[in-house]
């Protein structure tokens, strides 16, 4: 599929896809006979995973390291798992913070309901 199709299906812009390729987040995408990028379904699956990592706040540098390890092969599975476990702990901490923030908002909303 073309870069525009991949962008539409992934929810990322073509610019972002090119950037991700340039910094090594995605492997060099195959090219068609006319030299244009030719994305495959597995590329979209990888992009969906990267999007989840980014949405959960993983820094780009960590994402690049994870991608590098992934390309290096199965012998890096332990290191990749450890990276994801550390990130999971950061996500859980952020969820706890957001929960506290939500409680504060709910309290304030209830206060305003009493004065309306």
FENUR-V199695 format. One record per helix or strand. SS is the DSSP state (hx for helix, st for strand). FROM is the first residue (numbers start at 1). TO is the last residue. If there is no record, write none. Layout:
ss={SS;SS}
from={FROM;FROM}
to={TO;TO}
//
This chain:
ss={hx;hx;st;st;hx;hx;hx}
from={3;14;31;37;41;60;74}
to={10;23;31;37;55;72;115}
//
